[in-house]
Amino acid sequence: MTTLNIVTYNIHKGLSHFNQRIVLHELRERLRELNADILFLQEVRGENSMDVLRFQGHPSSPQHEFLADQIWSHHAYGKNAVYIGGHHGNAIISRYPIVDWANQDVSAHRFERRGLLHCVMDLPQTEEGKIRQPLHCICVHFGLFKRGRGVQFNALVERIRQTVPEDASLIVAGDFNDWRNSANRLLTSELHLHEVFEAKHGMPARSFPAGLPFLRMDRIYVRGLTIQHSQVHGWRKISDHVALSATLNL
């Protein structure tokens, strides 16, 4: 049996609340403590020359590469929002090889750029030496407005139907901004996905704001995996969201 430890986290562009200080170094240490195999990260800056000049000690490399350094050998980054001096988006970093990836633009309007980062992972053989099917991982960060989220959820459903085999293992994780849990029926009934905190505790985790979480914004959905454990990590001074982790069995 193969066990996967996964984490999803909106890292708030590597800055503290109100953008007062850089927290990337502390964030990297905290993520390493979790010993995750795959991380789904949102609001990751692939480039920002202004922050490099503003904050002493800010790495010059893309944030996902800085976080992955020496621990996670494989990563993919989907650029969504582009602005003067840089850009940010979603990232997946992994211990396992990423054999294919794509970033799909699902922006509902030009003021809020969003994407689906879809990676296909090459997993180790089974104990019997059989070759496993690849694992599909989709990192999401949906919009703040209900109408836009509806468009984005439909795009996610269509992508899974068209590109993920029904018998393939699948993880969809990220910041859904769906505090009313209105999309849960769509994902569970039509795609047979299970939200890990709902499966274990009856409801998705409270994940925002980090100082006193009461909105259920962040989720981990799985298909074709057994949920062993789930946990909330309330690192209040690192991001405005908390991190969520889960232990899954293939």
N, C-alpha and C positions, 0 to 999 in steps of 0.2 A: 504494500500500500504506500502511495506517495502522499506526503503531507505538504500542503502549501500554506505559508504564512503571507498574508497580503495586508496592505495598508492603503487607505485612501485619505488624502489630506489636501485641503485648499491652503496653500502656503502664503497667500496674501503678498505675492511678489517678493518674498524674502524679507519683508519689513514688519516691524512691530505695529501696534495700534497707532493710528494717526501718523504713520510713516516717520516716526521719530528716530529709529535706529535700525541698523542691519541686524538680522537674527539668523542669517544663513549658517554660521558656524555652530551655534547652539542647536539649530534645527537638524543639522547633519548628525550631530552626536546623538540626539534623541531618536532619530530614525534608525541609526545603527544599533541602538539598544534593543529595538524591537525585533531585530534579526529577520526582517521580512525577505521573502523571495521575490515578490513583485510589489511595486509601489505605483499607485495611481495618483498623480499630482495635478492640481489645478492652479491657475494663476502663477505659472512659472515663466520667468523672464528669460527668453533666449538671447536677448541683447538689451542693454540699457546703458549707454555711454554717460548719461547724466548722473545715474546713481554711482557709477564708478568714480566720478569726479566728486560727488557730494559726500560719500561715506568712506571714511578711511577703512581699509581692509576689505572692501567689496571686491570679490573675485572678478577678474576680467573675462573668465570663461562663462559660457551659458550656465544658468543656475542648475539645470538638471545634470550637467556634466560635473559640476562641483559637488553636488550631493551624491552622485554615484561613484565618485573617485575611489578606486582601490577596493571597493566592496561589490558593487554591481557592475558587471562587465558589459551589459547590453542596455541600450536606451533608445527611445524614439521621442521626438518632440514635434508637436503640431502647432505651427504658428497661426494664431487667430487674429489678435488685435495688433495693428501696426500703427506707430505714432512717431513723432520726431524723436530721434535718438534711440529707438528700440522697438521691441515687440514682446508679446507674451502669449501663452496658450497652455495647452495640456501636455503632460509628459508621462511616459511609462518607463520605469527603470526596473531591470530584472536580472536575476542570476542566470536565467535560462536564455538561450539564443532566441532572438527575434528574427524569424525567417521571412516575414512579410509585414508591411504596415502601410496604412493610409490615413490621411487626415481629411475628413469630409466637412466642408463648410455648411453649417446649418443656421447661419445668422438669419434672424427674423427681420432685422433692419440694420441700417448702416451705423447706427449709434451703439450697437451692442454686438460685437463680433464673437461668435461661438462656433465650436467645432466638435466632431466626434473623432477621437484618436483610436484607431482600431489596429491592434497588433496581434499577430499569430505567433505563438511560442512553440518551440521544439522542446518537448519534455523528455526526460530520461526514459529508458526502457522499463518495462515491468520486471518484477523479480523473476518471472518465467522467461525473460528475454524477449518478450513480444514488443513490437514497436507501438507506441501510443499514438493516437490521433493528436494533432496539434491542439493546443489550448488557445481559444480566442479570448482576447481581453479588450474591452472598450472603455476608455476613460472619457467622461462627459463633464461638461459644465454648462448648464442650461441657463436661460435668461431670467430676468427678474419679473417679466410681465406674462400673465397667464396665456394670452393669445400666442405670443412667441413660443412659450414652452410647449403649447399644443403642437405647433409646427415641428418643433424639435423632437418631441416624443414620437411623432409619426415617422419622422426621418430615421430615428433609431430603430423603430419596429421594422421598417422596410429594409434597412441595411442588414439587420439580423436575419430576416427572412430570405434575403437574396444572397448573402455571403457566408452565413454560418450554417453548416450542416446540422440537421436536427439531432443527430447523435453525437455531436461534438460538445466537449465541455466549454462552458462560457462563463465569464465574469464581466459584469457591467458595474462600474463604480465611479463615484465622483460627487460633485456638488449639483444636486438636481434643482435647488431653489424651489422645491415643491412642498412648502410647509403644510399645505392642506392634504397632502398624500393623495391627490386626485388622480395621479398616473399609476397608482399601484395596481388597480384592476387591469389596466391595459397590459402591463408587463407580466402580471401573474397569470391572467386567464388566457391571453392570446399567445404569449411566448413561453409560458410555463417556467418563468423565473421565480426564484424565492429570495426575499430580502432577508439577510442573515440575522439581523437584530429582531425583526418581526418573528422569524421562525423560533428564535431562542427566548425572546422576552415579550412577545405579543405586539410590539410596536417598533417602528424604526427608532433609532437613537436620537436623543436631543443633542444637537451638534452646533447650534449657533444662538447667540454670540458666545464666544469661548468663556468670557467672564462669568456668565450665568446662563448656560444653555437652556433654551426652552422651545426653540424651533427645530423641527426634524428636517433638516435641509440635505444632509449627506447620507448616501445609501451605498450598500453593497448587495447587488443581486447576483445570483448564481444559478446555473443549470448544469446538471450532470456532475455535481460535486456534493459531498456530504458535509454539512456544517458541524464542526466540532466545538468551536468556541468563538465568541465575539467580545470585543472590549472597546471602551471609550477611553481616550487619552487626553485629559484636560490640560494641555500645556497653554495656560491662559495668556502668557506674555509673548508667545511666538507668533500667533496668528489670531484672526478674529473667528476662526473655526476651530473645533477640536479635531483630532485625528481619530479615525476608526480603524480597527484591525479585526481580522478574522483568521481562524485556522480552519482549513478545508482539507478534506480527503478526496483523492481521486479514486 
